[in-house]
Amino acid sequence: MSNIDFVVTWVDGGDPKWLAKKKLFDKSIQIDESMNASKNYRPGNNFKYWFRAVEKNAPWVHKIYLVTDDQVPEWLNLAHPKIEVIDHKQIFPQDALPTFNSNAIDINLYKIPGLSEQFVYFNDDIYITNSTTSEDFF
């Protein structure tokens, strides 16, 4: 089977810079009371376990693309040969940014430079908890 990549989207909704940008473009947001409240965007406290689970349970994966909006978890090993951070600027035209719409992000994932034809898309709250093979996905 050809190379299979994983793509995962992530946002640190507690990041003051990100929150300020979101508020600037969506005046209706009540950060503490709406569905868009910052509590709904978890920081990367548990997200590191997503990468550990992939390393342990899917070591066959070719590349992992982390798609995010000008953010990188401070603990992420950017020197790891399988990990590549993709900023929204790499997959969206400038006049479409910023975007906070997960559907818009999803439909632009195919624009990730170097992405294998076969890839598996994850949200940051979906974890691989058991050993897998590529045949589990394709």
Order of alpha helices (4+ residues) and beta strands (2+ residues): beta-alpha-alpha-beta-beta-alpha-beta
